[in-house]
Amino acid sequence: MDIPASVNKCIACKKRKSEQELMRVVKNKNQILVDPRGDLPGRGAYLCPDELCVNKARENKLLKKELKTDIPDDFYAEILEKIGSE
Ligand SMILES: [Zn+2]
């Protein structure tokens, strides 16, 4: 018996995917974090673990809009690095 996976939408390409296929970025106590297990409290946004979507989010300030906070440029470098290492 499968537990239905929750479906979320990438903020860059707007594709709907299951939570496992997306990377959750969360604003937690004024910090921006990647939430690998999807269980951190706070406002979250989803992105494909894909360079195109991450770059699109960076260029269009999508995370900033979604999480209502400034996203340091280092953070994008960090997620790009994570994606590259997978
Ligand atoms: Zn995407």
PDB file of the backbone (N, CA, C, O) and the ligand in Angstrom, with CONECT records:
HET     ZN  A 101       1
ATOM      1  N   MET A   1       0.847  -1.197   0.000  1.00  0.00           N
ATOM      2  CA  MET A   1       0.000   0.000   0.000  1.00  0.00           C
ATOM      3  C   MET A   1       0.876   1.237   0.000  1.00  0.00           C
ATOM      4  O   MET A   1       1.668   1.474   0.912  1.00  0.00           O
ATOM      5  N   ASP A   2       0.708   1.990  -1.023  1.00  0.00           N
ATOM      6  CA  ASP A   2       1.525   3.193  -1.139  1.00  0.00           C
ATOM      7  C   ASP A   2       0.893   4.373  -0.427  1.00  0.00           C
ATOM      8  O   ASP A   2      -0.313   4.608  -0.498  1.00  0.00           O
ATOM      9  N   ILE A   3       1.726   5.082   0.238  1.00  0.00           N
ATOM     10  CA  ILE A   3       1.286   6.362   0.789  1.00  0.00           C
ATOM     11  C   ILE A   3       1.364   7.361  -0.364  1.00  0.00           C
ATOM     12  O   ILE A   3       2.419   7.496  -0.983  1.00  0.00           O
ATOM     13  N   PRO A   4       0.294   8.048  -0.658  1.00  0.00           N
ATOM     14  CA  PRO A   4       0.369   8.985  -1.784  1.00  0.00           C
ATOM     15  C   PRO A   4       1.424  10.056  -1.547  1.00  0.00           C
ATOM     16  O   PRO A   4       1.456  10.699  -0.498  1.00  0.00           O
ATOM     17  N   ALA A   5       2.270  10.230  -2.524  1.00  0.00           N
ATOM     18  CA  ALA A   5       3.319  11.241  -2.395  1.00  0.00           C
ATOM     19  C   ALA A   5       2.696  12.608  -2.622  1.00  0.00           C
ATOM     20  O   ALA A   5       1.822  12.767  -3.473  1.00  0.00           O
ATOM     21  N   SER A   6       3.142  13.574  -1.869  1.00  0.00           N
ATOM     22  CA  SER A   6       2.578  14.892  -2.124  1.00  0.00           C
ATOM     23  C   SER A   6       3.238  15.487  -3.355  1.00  0.00           C
ATOM     24  O   SER A   6       4.418  15.271  -3.631  1.00  0.00           O
ATOM     25  N   VAL A   7       2.448  16.227  -4.067  1.00  0.00           N
ATOM     26  CA  VAL A   7       2.909  16.814  -5.321  1.00  0.00           C
ATOM     27  C   VAL A   7       3.124  18.303  -5.113  1.00  0.00           C
ATOM     28  O   VAL A   7       2.291  18.995  -4.528  1.00  0.00           O
ATOM     29  N   ASN A   8       4.235  18.769  -5.594  1.00  0.00           N
ATOM     30  CA  ASN A   8       4.542  20.186  -5.472  1.00  0.00           C
ATOM     31  C   ASN A   8       4.970  20.719  -6.823  1.00  0.00           C
ATOM     32  O   ASN A   8       5.132  19.973  -7.788  1.00  0.00           O
ATOM     33  N   LYS A   9       5.146  22.009  -6.867  1.00  0.00           N
ATOM     34  CA  LYS A   9       5.434  22.647  -8.134  1.00  0.00           C
ATOM     35  C   LYS A   9       6.760  23.385  -8.049  1.00  0.00           C
ATOM     36  O   LYS A   9       7.029  24.115  -7.095  1.00  0.00           O
ATOM     37  N   CYS A  10       7.571  23.178  -9.059  1.00  0.00           N
ATOM     38  CA  CYS A  10       8.839  23.901  -9.141  1.00  0.00           C
ATOM     39  C   CYS A  10       8.531  25.378  -9.410  1.00  0.00           C
ATOM     40  O   CYS A  10       7.730  25.700 -10.288  1.00  0.00           O
ATOM     41  N   ILE A  11       9.163  26.259  -8.660  1.00  0.00           N
ATOM     42  CA  ILE A  11       8.873  27.688  -8.827  1.00  0.00           C
ATOM     43  C   ILE A  11       9.467  28.251 -10.125  1.00  0.00           C
ATOM     44  O   ILE A  11       9.075  29.330 -10.569  1.00  0.00           O
ATOM     45  N   ALA A  12      10.400  27.528 -10.727  1.00  0.00           N
ATOM     46  CA  ALA A  12      11.023  28.026 -11.959  1.00  0.00           C
ATOM     47  C   ALA A  12      10.302  27.526 -13.211  1.00  0.00           C
ATOM     48  O   ALA A  12       9.887  28.332 -14.043  1.00  0.00           O
ATOM     49  N   CYS A  13      10.149  26.227 -13.355  1.00  0.00           N
ATOM     50  CA  CYS A  13       9.541  25.705 -14.587  1.00  0.00           C
ATOM     51  C   CYS A  13       8.058  25.403 -14.413  1.00  0.00           C
ATOM     52  O   CYS A  13       7.375  25.081 -15.385  1.00  0.00           O
ATOM     53  N   LYS A  14       7.555  25.504 -13.189  1.00  0.00           N
ATOM     54  CA  LYS A  14       6.131  25.298 -12.866  1.00  0.00           C
ATOM     55  C   LYS A  14       5.645  23.878 -13.121  1.00  0.00           C
ATOM     56  O   LYS A  14       4.442  23.624 -13.178  1.00  0.00           O
ATOM     57  N   LYS A  15       6.580  22.967 -13.272  1.00  0.00           N
ATOM     58  CA  LYS A  15       6.153  21.579 -13.461  1.00  0.00           C
ATOM     59  C   LYS A  15       5.790  20.977 -12.117  1.00  0.00           C
ATOM     60  O   LYS A  15       6.420  21.245 -11.094  1.00  0.00           O
ATOM     61  N   ARG A  16       4.776  20.172 -12.155  1.00  0.00           N
ATOM     62  CA  ARG A  16       4.371  19.477 -10.942  1.00  0.00           C
ATOM     63  C   ARG A  16       5.136  18.174 -10.843  1.00  0.00           C
ATOM     64  O   ARG A  16       5.186  17.382 -11.784  1.00  0.00           O
ATOM     65  N   LYS A  17       5.725  17.972  -9.687  1.00  0.00           N
ATOM     66  CA  LYS A  17       6.489  16.758  -9.474  1.00  0.00           C
ATOM     67  C   LYS A  17       6.275  16.296  -8.053  1.00  0.00           C
ATOM     68  O   LYS A  17       5.805  17.052  -7.204  1.00  0.00           O
ATOM     69  N   SER A  18       6.626  15.042  -7.799  1.00  0.00           N
ATOM     70  CA  SER A  18       6.481  14.575  -6.425  1.00  0.00           C
ATOM     71  C   SER A  18       7.572  15.204  -5.569  1.00  0.00           C
ATOM     72  O   SER A  18       8.616  15.630  -6.063  1.00  0.00           O
ATOM     73  N   GLU A  19       7.305  15.245  -4.314  1.00  0.00           N
ATOM     74  CA  GLU A  19       8.203  15.898  -3.372  1.00  0.00           C
ATOM     75  C   GLU A  19       9.631  15.323  -3.459  1.00  0.00           C
ATOM     76  O   GLU A  19      10.615  16.042  -3.280  1.00  0.00           O
ATOM     77  N   GLN A  20       9.715  14.038  -3.731  1.00  0.00           N
ATOM     78  CA  GLN A  20      11.031  13.399  -3.804  1.00  0.00           C
ATOM     79  C   GLN A  20      11.853  13.899  -4.982  1.00  0.00           C
ATOM     80  O   GLN A  20      13.082  13.846  -4.960  1.00  0.00           O
ATOM     81  N   GLU A  21      11.178  14.377  -5.993  1.00  0.00           N
ATOM     82  CA  GLU A  21      11.898  14.826  -7.192  1.00  0.00           C
ATOM     83  C   GLU A  21      12.295  16.287  -7.121  1.00  0.00           C
ATOM     84  O   GLU A  21      13.010  16.787  -7.988  1.00  0.00           O
ATOM     85  N   LEU A  22      11.836  16.960  -6.101  1.00  0.00           N
ATOM     86  CA  LEU A  22      12.115  18.386  -5.996  1.00  0.00           C
ATOM     87  C   LEU A  22      13.004  18.658  -4.790  1.00  0.00           C
ATOM     88  O   LEU A  22      13.102  17.860  -3.858  1.00  0.00           O
ATOM     89  N   MET A  23      13.630  19.794  -4.848  1.00  0.00           N
ATOM     90  CA  MET A  23      14.482  20.231  -3.760  1.00  0.00           C
ATOM     91  C   MET A  23      13.690  21.273  -2.970  1.00  0.00           C
ATOM     92  O   MET A  23      13.173  22.236  -3.536  1.00  0.00           O
ATOM     93  N   ARG A  24      13.607  21.071  -1.689  1.00  0.00           N
ATOM     94  CA  ARG A  24      12.857  22.048  -0.892  1.00  0.00           C
ATOM     95  C   ARG A  24      13.827  23.053  -0.288  1.00  0.00           C
ATOM     96  O   ARG A  24      14.835  22.697   0.322  1.00  0.00           O
ATOM     97  N   VAL A  25      13.490  24.301  -0.478  1.00  0.00           N
ATOM     98  CA  VAL A  25      14.271  25.370   0.118  1.00  0.00           C
ATOM     99  C   VAL A  25      13.374  25.999   1.169  1.00  0.00           C
ATOM    100  O   VAL A  25      12.217  26.321   0.898  1.00  0.00           O
ATOM    101  N   VAL A  26      13.903  26.168   2.346  1.00  0.00           N
ATOM    102  CA  VAL A  26      13.066  26.638   3.422  1.00  0.00           C
ATOM    103  C   VAL A  26      13.696  27.834   4.121  1.00  0.00           C
ATOM    104  O   VAL A  26      14.912  27.938   4.277  1.00  0.00           O
ATOM    105  N   LYS A  27      12.818  28.717   4.529  1.00  0.00           N
ATOM    106  CA  LYS A  27      13.257  29.839   5.345  1.00  0.00           C
ATOM    107  C   LYS A  27      12.958  29.469   6.788  1.00  0.00           C
ATOM    108  O   LYS A  27      11.803  29.347   7.195  1.00  0.00           O
ATOM    109  N   ASN A  28      14.015  29.298   7.536  1.00  0.00           N
ATOM    110  CA  ASN A  28      13.879  28.819   8.897  1.00  0.00           C
ATOM    111  C   ASN A  28      14.659  29.752   9.809  1.00  0.00           C
ATOM    112  O   ASN A  28      15.879  29.871   9.694  1.00  0.00           O
ATOM    113  N   LYS A  29      13.965  30.399  10.696  1.00  0.00           N
ATOM    114  CA  LYS A  29      14.609  31.342  11.626  1.00  0.00           C
ATOM    115  C   LYS A  29      15.527  32.319  10.897  1.00  0.00           C
ATOM    116  O   LYS A  29      16.678  32.520  11.284  1.00  0.00           O
ATOM    117  N   ASN A  30      14.993  32.921   9.834  1.00  0.00           N
ATOM    118  CA  ASN A  30      15.734  33.897   9.039  1.00  0.00           C
ATOM    119  C   ASN A  30      16.967  33.350   8.342  1.00  0.00           C
ATOM    120  O   ASN A  30      17.832  34.105   7.899  1.00  0.00           O
ATOM    121  N   GLN A  31      17.036  32.056   8.252  1.00  0.00           N
ATOM    122  CA  GLN A  31      18.114  31.445   7.473  1.00  0.00           C
ATOM    123  C   GLN A  31      17.493  30.756   6.276  1.00  0.00           C
ATOM    124  O   GLN A  31      16.375  30.246   6.353  1.00  0.00           O
ATOM    125  N   ILE A  32      18.210  30.741   5.183  1.00  0.00           N
ATOM    126  CA  ILE A  32      17.754  30.025   4.009  1.00  0.00           C
ATOM    127  C   ILE A  32      18.519  28.714   3.944  1.00  0.00           C
ATOM    128  O   ILE A  32      19.749  28.684   3.946  1.00  0.00           O
ATOM    129  N   LEU A  33      17.752  27.632   3.885  1.00  0.00           N
ATOM    130  CA  LEU A  33      18.375  26.315   3.939  1.00  0.00           C
ATOM    131  C   LEU A  33      17.783  25.413   2.865  1.00  0.00           C
ATOM    132  O   LEU A  33      16.641  25.593   2.442  1.00  0.00           O
ATOM    133  N   VAL A  34      18.574  24.444   2.434  1.00  0.00           N
ATOM    134  CA  VAL A  34      18.015  23.360   1.638  1.00  0.00           C
ATOM    135  C   VAL A  34      17.571  22.308   2.638  1.00  0.00           C
ATOM    136  O   VAL A  34      18.311  21.943   3.552  1.00  0.00           O
ATOM    137  N   ASP A  35      16.379  21.842   2.452  1.00  0.00           N
ATOM    138  CA  ASP A  35      15.794  20.894   3.397  1.00  0.00           C
ATOM    139  C   ASP A  35      15.760  19.499   2.757  1.00  0.00           C
ATOM    140  O   ASP A  35      14.800  19.159   2.066  1.00  0.00           O
ATOM    141  N   PRO A  36      16.788  18.706   2.981  1.00  0.00           N
ATOM    142  CA  PRO A  36      16.875  17.439   2.240  1.00  0.00           C
ATOM    143  C   PRO A  36      15.773  16.445   2.592  1.00  0.00           C
ATOM    144  O   PRO A  36      15.410  15.613   1.760  1.00  0.00           O
ATOM    145  N   ARG A  37      15.237  16.516   3.802  1.00  0.00           N
ATOM    146  CA  ARG A  37      14.202  15.547   4.164  1.00  0.00           C
ATOM    147  C   ARG A  37      12.795  16.127   4.083  1.00  0.00           C
ATOM    148  O   ARG A  37      11.810  15.424   4.311  1.00  0.00           O
ATOM    149  N   GLY A  38      12.711  17.403   3.761  1.00  0.00           N
ATOM    150  CA  GLY A  38      11.396  18.015   3.579  1.00  0.00           C
ATOM    151  C   GLY A  38      10.594  18.149   4.856  1.00  0.00           C
ATOM    152  O   GLY A  38       9.366  18.231   4.806  1.00  0.00           O
ATOM    153  N   ASP A  39      11.256  18.173   5.991  1.00  0.00           N
ATOM    154  CA  ASP A  39      10.481  18.246   7.225  1.00  0.00           C
ATOM    155  C   ASP A  39      10.845  19.427   8.128  1.00  0.00           C
ATOM    156  O   ASP A  39      10.418  19.487   9.282  1.00  0.00           O
ATOM    157  N   LEU A  40      11.616  20.342   7.609  1.00  0.00           N
ATOM    158  CA  LEU A  40      11.925  21.509   8.432  1.00  0.00           C
ATOM    159  C   LEU A  40      10.709  22.447   8.463  1.00  0.00           C
ATOM    160  O   LEU A  40      10.007  22.611   7.465  1.00  0.00           O
ATOM    161  N   PRO A  41      10.483  23.049   9.618  1.00  0.00           N
ATOM    162  CA  PRO A  41       9.376  24.001   9.676  1.00  0.00           C
ATOM    163  C   PRO A  41       9.740  25.285   8.942  1.00  0.00           C
ATOM    164  O   PRO A  41      10.915  25.587   8.730  1.00  0.00           O
ATOM    165  N   GLY A  42       8.745  26.008   8.571  1.00  0.00           N
ATOM    166  CA  GLY A  42       9.008  27.290   7.920  1.00  0.00           C
ATOM    167  C   GLY A  42       8.411  27.331   6.534  1.00  0.00           C
ATOM    168  O   GLY A  42       7.864  26.346   6.037  1.00  0.00           O
ATOM    169  N   ARG A  43       8.528  28.473   5.931  1.00  0.00           N
ATOM    170  CA  ARG A  43       7.986  28.678   4.606  1.00  0.00           C
ATOM    171  C   ARG A  43       8.908  28.003   3.600  1.00  0.00           C
ATOM    172  O   ARG A  43      10.121  28.212   3.631  1.00  0.00           O
ATOM    173  N   GLY A  44       8.350  27.209   2.726  1.00  0.00           N
ATOM    174  CA  GLY A  44       9.186  26.468   1.787  1.00  0.00           C
ATOM    175  C   GLY A  44       8.862  26.763   0.338  1.00  0.00           C
ATOM    176  O   GLY A  44       7.752  27.175   0.003  1.00  0.00           O
ATOM    177  N   ALA A  45       9.839  26.550  -0.504  1.00  0.00           N
ATOM    178  CA  ALA A  45       9.648  26.667  -1.946  1.00  0.00           C
ATOM    179  C   ALA A  45      10.333  25.465  -2.584  1.00  0.00           C
ATOM    180  O   ALA A  45      11.303  24.931  -2.047  1.00  0.00           O
ATOM    181  N   TYR A  46       9.824  25.054  -3.719  1.00  0.00           N
ATOM    182  CA  TYR A  46      10.381  23.870  -4.370  1.00  0.00           C
ATOM    183  C   TYR A  46      11.031  24.212  -5.701  1.00  0.00           C
ATOM    184  O   TYR A  46      10.549  25.048  -6.466  1.00  0.00           O
ATOM    185  N   LEU A  47      12.129  23.543  -5.941  1.00  0.00           N
ATOM    186  CA  LEU A  47      12.864  23.721  -7.194  1.00  0.00           C
ATOM    187  C   LEU A  47      13.311  22.351  -7.692  1.00  0.00           C
ATOM    188  O   LEU A  47      13.603  21.455  -6.901  1.00  0.00           O
ATOM    189  N   CYS A  48      13.362  22.202  -9.013  1.00  0.00           N
ATOM    190  CA  CYS A  48      13.967  20.992  -9.554  1.00  0.00           C
ATOM    191  C   CYS A  48      15.455  21.038  -9.229  1.00  0.00           C
ATOM    192  O   CYS A  48      16.068  22.106  -9.265  1.00  0.00           O
ATOM    193  N   PRO A  49      16.032  19.896  -8.915  1.00  0.00           N
ATOM    194  CA  PRO A  49      17.480  19.884  -8.711  1.00  0.00           C
ATOM    195  C   PRO A  49      18.174  19.928 -10.069  1.00  0.00           C
ATOM    196  O   PRO A  49      18.849  18.982 -10.475  1.00  0.00           O
ATOM    197  N   ASP A  50      17.997  21.007 -10.728  1.00  0.00           N
ATOM    198  CA  ASP A  50      18.442  21.150 -12.100  1.00  0.00           C
ATOM    199  C   ASP A  50      19.033  22.550 -12.256  1.00  0.00           C
ATOM    200  O   ASP A  50      18.449  23.545 -11.827  1.00  0.00           O
ATOM    201  N   GLU A  51      20.186  22.595 -12.871  1.00  0.00           N
ATOM    202  CA  GLU A  51      20.892  23.860 -13.032  1.00  0.00           C
ATOM    203  C   GLU A  51      20.023  24.923 -13.721  1.00  0.00           C
ATOM    204  O   GLU A  51      20.059  26.098 -13.355  1.00  0.00           O
ATOM    205  N   LEU A  52      19.250  24.498 -14.711  1.00  0.00           N
ATOM    206  CA  LEU A  52      18.407  25.441 -15.439  1.00  0.00           C
ATOM    207  C   LEU A  52      17.396  26.114 -14.525  1.00  0.00           C
ATOM    208  O   LEU A  52      17.205  27.330 -14.571  1.00  0.00           O
ATOM    209  N   CYS A  53      16.758  25.310 -13.702  1.00  0.00           N
ATOM    210  CA  CYS A  53      15.737  25.860 -12.803  1.00  0.00           C
ATOM    211  C   CYS A  53      16.380  26.726 -11.727  1.00  0.00           C
ATOM    212  O   CYS A  53      15.833  27.766 -11.361  1.00  0.00           O
ATOM    213  N   VAL A  54      17.515  26.314 -11.226  1.00  0.00           N
ATOM    214  CA  VAL A  54      18.189  27.103 -10.195  1.00  0.00           C
ATOM    215  C   VAL A  54      18.631  28.450 -10.780  1.00  0.00           C
ATOM    216  O   VAL A  54      18.467  29.492 -10.146  1.00  0.00           O
ATOM    217  N   ASN A  55      19.186  28.418 -11.978  1.00  0.00           N
ATOM    218  CA  ASN A  55      19.619  29.672 -12.600  1.00  0.00           C
ATOM    219  C   ASN A  55      18.443  30.579 -12.936  1.00  0.00           C
ATOM    220  O   ASN A  55      18.531  31.801 -12.819  1.00  0.00           O
ATOM    221  N   LYS A  56      17.356  29.973 -13.351  1.00  0.00           N
ATOM    222  CA  LYS A  56      16.164  30.750 -13.655  1.00  0.00           C
ATOM    223  C   LYS A  56      15.632  31.403 -12.373  1.00  0.00           C
ATOM    224  O   LYS A  56      15.235  32.568 -12.374  1.00  0.00           O
ATOM    225  N   ALA A  57      15.632  30.644 -11.301  1.00  0.00           N
ATOM    226  CA  ALA A  57      15.177  31.186 -10.019  1.00  0.00           C
ATOM    227  C   ALA A  57      16.071  32.337  -9.572  1.00  0.00           C
ATOM    228  O   ALA A  57      15.600  33.337  -9.030  1.00  0.00           O
ATOM    229  N   ARG A  58      17.360  32.177  -9.810  1.00  0.00           N
ATOM    230  CA  ARG A  58      18.294  33.235  -9.429  1.00  0.00           C
ATOM    231  C   ARG A  58      18.075  34.493 -10.275  1.00  0.00           C
ATOM    232  O   ARG A  58      18.001  35.602  -9.746  1.00  0.00           O
ATOM    233  N   GLU A  59      17.972  34.306 -11.595  1.00  0.00           N
ATOM    234  CA  GLU A  59      17.813  35.461 -12.484  1.00  0.00           C
ATOM    235  C   GLU A  59      16.508  36.215 -12.242  1.00  0.00           C
ATOM    236  O   GLU A  59      16.467  37.445 -12.283  1.00  0.00           O
ATOM    237  N   ASN A  60      15.465  35.467 -11.994  1.00  0.00           N
ATOM    238  CA  ASN A  60      14.155  36.113 -11.827  1.00  0.00           C
ATOM    239  C   ASN A  60      13.786  36.357 -10.367  1.00  0.00           C
ATOM    240  O   ASN A  60      12.662  36.755 -10.058  1.00  0.00           O
ATOM    241  N   LYS A  61      14.736  36.116  -9.484  1.00  0.00           N
ATOM    242  CA  LYS A  61      14.521  36.320  -8.051  1.00  0.00           C
ATOM    243  C   LYS A  61      13.271  35.596  -7.536  1.00  0.00           C
ATOM    244  O   LYS A  61      12.506  36.122  -6.729  1.00  0.00           O
ATOM    245  N   LEU A  62      13.100  34.383  -8.032  1.00  0.00           N
ATOM    246  CA  LEU A  62      11.880  33.647  -7.679  1.00  0.00           C
ATOM    247  C   LEU A  62      11.861  33.199  -6.221  1.00  0.00           C
ATOM    248  O   LEU A  62      10.814  33.201  -5.573  1.00  0.00           O
ATOM    249  N   LEU A  63      13.015  32.820  -5.724  1.00  0.00           N
ATOM    250  CA  LEU A  63      13.049  32.397  -4.312  1.00  0.00           C
ATOM    251  C   LEU A  63      12.786  33.579  -3.400  1.00  0.00           C
ATOM    252  O   LEU A  63      12.116  33.465  -2.374  1.00  0.00           O
ATOM    253  N   LYS A  64      13.325  34.706  -3.796  1.00  0.00           N
ATOM    254  CA  LYS A  64      13.102  35.902  -3.004  1.00  0.00           C
ATOM    255  C   LYS A  64      11.614  36.232  -2.923  1.00  0.00           C
ATOM    256  O   LYS A  64      11.088  36.564  -1.861  1.00  0.00           O
ATOM    257  N   LYS A  65      10.945  36.129  -4.086  1.00  0.00           N
ATOM    258  CA  LYS A  65       9.506  36.412  -4.114  1.00  0.00           C
ATOM    259  C   LYS A  65       8.730  35.376  -3.297  1.00  0.00           C
ATOM    260  O   LYS A  65       7.811  35.704  -2.546  1.00  0.00           O
ATOM    261  N   GLU A  66       9.129  34.132  -3.469  1.00  0.00           N
ATOM    262  CA  GLU A  66       8.383  33.046  -2.831  1.00  0.00           C
ATOM    263  C   GLU A  66       8.575  33.047  -1.310  1.00  0.00           C
ATOM    264  O   GLU A  66       7.631  32.817  -0.554  1.00  0.00           O
ATOM    265  N   LEU A  67       9.775  33.301  -0.890  1.00  0.00           N
ATOM    266  CA  LEU A  67      10.072  33.216   0.545  1.00  0.00           C
ATOM    267  C   LEU A  67      10.067  34.584   1.230  1.00  0.00           C
ATOM    268  O   LEU A  67      10.247  34.695   2.443  1.00  0.00           O
ATOM    269  N   LYS A  68       9.858  35.608   0.426  1.00  0.00           N
ATOM    270  CA  LYS A  68       9.768  36.974   0.944  1.00  0.00           C
ATOM    271  C   LYS A  68      10.992  37.385   1.764  1.00  0.00           C
ATOM    272  O   LYS A  68      10.889  37.992   2.830  1.00  0.00           O
ATOM    273  N   THR A  69      12.128  37.032   1.227  1.00  0.00           N
ATOM    274  CA  THR A  69      13.361  37.406   1.903  1.00  0.00           C
ATOM    275  C   THR A  69      14.489  37.464   0.883  1.00  0.00           C
ATOM    276  O   THR A  69      14.410  36.837  -0.174  1.00  0.00           O
ATOM    277  N   ASP A  70      15.520  38.204   1.194  1.00  0.00           N
ATOM    278  CA  ASP A  70      16.662  38.253   0.291  1.00  0.00           C
ATOM    279  C   ASP A  70      17.421  36.937   0.330  1.00  0.00           C
ATOM    280  O   ASP A  70      17.621  36.338   1.387  1.00  0.00           O
ATOM    281  N   ILE A  71      17.831  36.511  -0.838  1.00  0.00           N
ATOM    282  CA  ILE A  71      18.580  35.258  -0.926  1.00  0.00           C
ATOM    283  C   ILE A  71      20.026  35.622  -1.241  1.00  0.00           C
ATOM    284  O   ILE A  71      20.301  36.229  -2.276  1.00  0.00           O
ATOM    285  N   PRO A  72      20.945  35.258  -0.364  1.00  0.00           N
ATOM    286  CA  PRO A  72      22.339  35.572  -0.660  1.00  0.00           C
ATOM    287  C   PRO A  72      22.821  34.805  -1.888  1.00  0.00           C
ATOM    288  O   PRO A  72      22.418  33.665  -2.115  1.00  0.00           O
ATOM    289  N   ASP A  73      23.671  35.430  -2.662  1.00  0.00           N
ATOM    290  CA  ASP A  73      24.168  34.786  -3.870  1.00  0.00           C
ATOM    291  C   ASP A  73      24.914  33.491  -3.552  1.00  0.00           C
ATOM    292  O   ASP A  73      24.922  32.543  -4.338  1.00  0.00           O
ATOM    293  N   ASP A  74      25.534  33.481  -2.385  1.00  0.00           N
ATOM    294  CA  ASP A  74      26.226  32.272  -1.930  1.00  0.00           C
ATOM    295  C   ASP A  74      25.305  31.061  -1.870  1.00  0.00           C
ATOM    296  O   ASP A  74      25.717  29.923  -2.097  1.00  0.00           O
ATOM    297  N   PHE A  75      24.050  31.346  -1.558  1.00  0.00           N
ATOM    298  CA  PHE A  75      23.117  30.243  -1.416  1.00  0.00           C
ATOM    299  C   PHE A  75      22.921  29.531  -2.745  1.00  0.00           C
ATOM    300  O   PHE A  75      22.860  28.302  -2.802  1.00  0.00           O
ATOM    301  N   TYR A  76      22.823  30.315  -3.813  1.00  0.00           N
ATOM    302  CA  TYR A  76      22.660  29.698  -5.131  1.00  0.00           C
ATOM    303  C   TYR A  76      23.907  28.901  -5.505  1.00  0.00           C
ATOM    304  O   TYR A  76      23.824  27.821  -6.091  1.00  0.00           O
ATOM    305  N   ALA A  77      25.050  29.454  -5.156  1.00  0.00           N
ATOM    306  CA  ALA A  77      26.296  28.727  -5.418  1.00  0.00           C
ATOM    307  C   ALA A  77      26.282  27.400  -4.668  1.00  0.00           C
ATOM    308  O   ALA A  77      26.724  26.369  -5.176  1.00  0.00           O
ATOM    309  N   GLU A  78      25.758  27.459  -3.438  1.00  0.00           N
ATOM    310  CA  GLU A  78      25.713  26.249  -2.618  1.00  0.00           C
ATOM    311  C   GLU A  78      24.786  25.195  -3.232  1.00  0.00           C
ATOM    312  O   GLU A  78      25.135  24.016  -3.287  1.00  0.00           O
ATOM    313  N   ILE A  79      23.613  25.619  -3.690  1.00  0.00           N
ATOM    314  CA  ILE A  79      22.731  24.594  -4.269  1.00  0.00           C
ATOM    315  C   ILE A  79      23.256  24.068  -5.597  1.00  0.00           C
ATOM    316  O   ILE A  79      23.096  22.889  -5.912  1.00  0.00           O
ATOM    317  N   LEU A  80      23.873  24.934  -6.363  1.00  0.00           N
ATOM    318  CA  LEU A  80      24.444  24.451  -7.625  1.00  0.00           C
ATOM    319  C   LEU A  80      25.534  23.410  -7.349  1.00  0.00           C
ATOM    320  O   LEU A  80      25.697  22.432  -8.078  1.00  0.00           O
ATOM    321  N   GLU A  81      26.255  23.662  -6.285  1.00  0.00           N
ATOM    322  CA  GLU A  81      27.305  22.715  -5.900  1.00  0.00           C
ATOM    323  C   GLU A  81      26.710  21.371  -5.470  1.00  0.00           C
ATOM    324  O   GLU A  81      27.218  20.307  -5.822  1.00  0.00           O
ATOM    325  N   LYS A  82      25.629  21.449  -4.707  1.00  0.00           N
ATOM    326  CA  LYS A  82      24.955  20.216  -4.268  1.00  0.00           C
ATOM    327  C   LYS A  82      24.455  19.406  -5.463  1.00  0.00           C
ATOM    328  O   LYS A  82      24.619  18.188  -5.523  1.00  0.00           O
ATOM    329  N   ILE A  83      23.848  20.108  -6.403  1.00  0.00           N
ATOM    330  CA  ILE A  83      23.318  19.419  -7.586  1.00  0.00           C
ATOM    331  C   ILE A  83      24.453  18.761  -8.360  1.00  0.00           C
ATOM    332  O   ILE A  83      24.349  17.619  -8.807  1.00  0.00           O
ATOM    333  N   GLY A  84      25.538  19.512  -8.504  1.00  0.00           N
ATOM    334  CA  GLY A  84      26.687  19.000  -9.232  1.00  0.00           C
ATOM    335  C   GLY A  84      27.309  17.778  -8.600  1.00  0.00           C
ATOM    336  O   GLY A  84      27.922  16.951  -9.275  1.00  0.00           O
ATOM    337  N   SER A  85      27.143  17.676  -7.284  1.00  0.00           N
ATOM    338  CA  SER A  85      27.815  16.565  -6.592  1.00  0.00           C
ATOM    339  C   SER A  85      26.954  15.312  -6.541  1.00  0.00           C
ATOM    340  O   SER A  85      27.381  14.289  -6.006  1.00  0.00           O
ATOM    341  N   GLU A  86      25.748  15.381  -7.091  1.00  0.00           N
ATOM    342  CA  GLU A  86      24.878  14.215  -6.999  1.00  0.00           C
ATOM    343  C   GLU A  86      25.056  13.257  -8.174  1.00  0.00           C
ATOM    344  O   GLU A  86      24.389  12.225  -8.236  1.00  0.00           O
TER     345      GLU A  86
HETATM  346 ZN    ZN A 101      11.928  23.130 -12.479  1.00  0.00          ZN2+
END
